[in-house]
Amino acid sequence: MSAMRVEADQDACIASGNCVMISDVVFDQDEDGVVEVLVDEVPDDQVEQARQAVKLCPASALKLTGE
C-alpha cells in the first residue's frame, strides 16, 4: 500500500479552517486563510483526522490519494 497523501485545491478553498481544527499537524492556513498541506505523506497517527478533514471540508477542496 502506498503512503496516503492529501491534495488541496487552494482555488476552491473558502478558508473555513475546519481542516486545521481537525489536524494542525497536516494542515495550516496562509495569511488569507487558504489551506496549506504541511506534510508530503500523512503520518499514520493522523490518517483518521485527514479522512475527517476531507469529509468535512465545506468547499470539497481536499482529496486523499494513495489509499
C-alpha beads as a LAMMPS data file, in Angstrom:
LAMMPS data file: protein, C-alpha beads

67 atoms
66 bonds

1 atom types
1 bond types

-500.0 500.0 xlo xhi
-500.0 500.0 ylo yhi
-500.0 500.0 zlo zhi

Masses

1 110.0

Atoms # bond

1 1 1 0.000 0.000 0.000
2 1 1 1.356 3.410 -0.923
3 1 1 1.518 6.285 1.502
4 1 1 -1.548 8.426 1.955
5 1 1 -1.301 11.976 0.725
6 1 1 -3.662 14.931 0.854
7 1 1 -4.114 17.258 -2.097
8 1 1 -5.602 20.707 -1.612
9 1 1 -7.313 22.810 -4.257
10 1 1 -6.355 26.247 -2.976
11 1 1 -8.579 27.966 -5.554
12 1 1 -11.621 26.122 -4.183
13 1 1 -10.746 26.691 -0.509
14 1 1 -13.112 29.076 1.300
15 1 1 -10.873 29.461 4.380
16 1 1 -13.266 27.870 6.861
17 1 1 -10.374 26.383 8.844
18 1 1 -12.133 23.084 9.594
19 1 1 -9.117 21.104 8.384
20 1 1 -6.721 22.932 10.715
21 1 1 -9.054 22.434 13.685
22 1 1 -9.144 18.709 12.911
23 1 1 -5.399 18.278 12.305
24 1 1 -2.893 21.083 12.737
25 1 1 -0.187 18.510 12.037
26 1 1 -1.354 18.023 8.437
27 1 1 -2.955 21.393 7.634
28 1 1 -2.306 25.090 8.128
29 1 1 -3.694 28.280 6.638
30 1 1 -1.816 31.074 4.900
31 1 1 -2.311 34.751 5.776
32 1 1 -5.556 34.771 3.751
33 1 1 -6.874 31.654 5.491
34 1 1 -6.318 29.388 2.482
35 1 1 -5.368 25.797 3.253
36 1 1 -1.767 24.646 3.110
37 1 1 -0.790 20.985 3.389
38 1 1 2.183 20.683 5.749
39 1 1 3.234 17.090 5.033
40 1 1 4.132 15.132 1.900
41 1 1 2.725 11.950 3.432
42 1 1 0.057 11.773 6.126
43 1 1 1.567 10.318 9.329
44 1 1 -0.032 7.048 10.411
45 1 1 -1.401 8.655 13.574
46 1 1 -3.150 11.370 11.518
47 1 1 -4.877 9.197 8.892
48 1 1 -8.311 9.294 10.534
49 1 1 -8.060 13.041 11.074
50 1 1 -7.100 13.545 7.413
51 1 1 -10.096 11.475 6.306
52 1 1 -12.385 13.511 8.550
53 1 1 -10.966 16.805 7.261
54 1 1 -11.627 15.741 3.662
55 1 1 -15.150 14.675 4.566
56 1 1 -15.965 17.886 6.471
57 1 1 -14.412 20.415 4.088
58 1 1 -17.355 22.646 3.077
59 1 1 -15.711 23.535 -0.244
60 1 1 -14.635 19.970 -1.120
61 1 1 -11.164 21.418 -1.584
62 1 1 -9.344 18.397 -0.130
63 1 1 -8.690 14.993 -1.670
64 1 1 -6.939 11.886 -0.372
65 1 1 -4.643 9.907 -2.641
66 1 1 -2.713 6.710 -2.138
67 1 1 -5.343 4.885 -0.088

Bonds

1 1 1 2
2 1 2 3
3 1 3 4
4 1 4 5
5 1 5 6
6 1 6 7
7 1 7 8
8 1 8 9
9 1 9 10
10 1 10 11
11 1 11 12
12 1 12 13
13 1 13 14
14 1 14 15
15 1 15 16
16 1 16 17
17 1 17 18
18 1 18 19
19 1 19 20
20 1 20 21
21 1 21 22
22 1 22 23
23 1 23 24
24 1 24 25
25 1 25 26
26 1 26 27
27 1 27 28
28 1 28 29
29 1 29 30
30 1 30 31
31 1 31 32
32 1 32 33
33 1 33 34
34 1 34 35
35 1 35 36
36 1 36 37
37 1 37 38
38 1 38 39
39 1 39 40
40 1 40 41
41 1 41 42
42 1 42 43
43 1 43 44
44 1 44 45
45 1 45 46
46 1 46 47
47 1 47 48
48 1 48 49
49 1 49 50
50 1 50 51
51 1 51 52
52 1 52 53
53 1 53 54
54 1 54 55
55 1 55 56
56 1 56 57
57 1 57 58
58 1 58 59
59 1 59 60
60 1 60 61
61 1 61 62
62 1 62 63
63 1 63 64
64 1 64 65
65 1 65 66
66 1 66 67
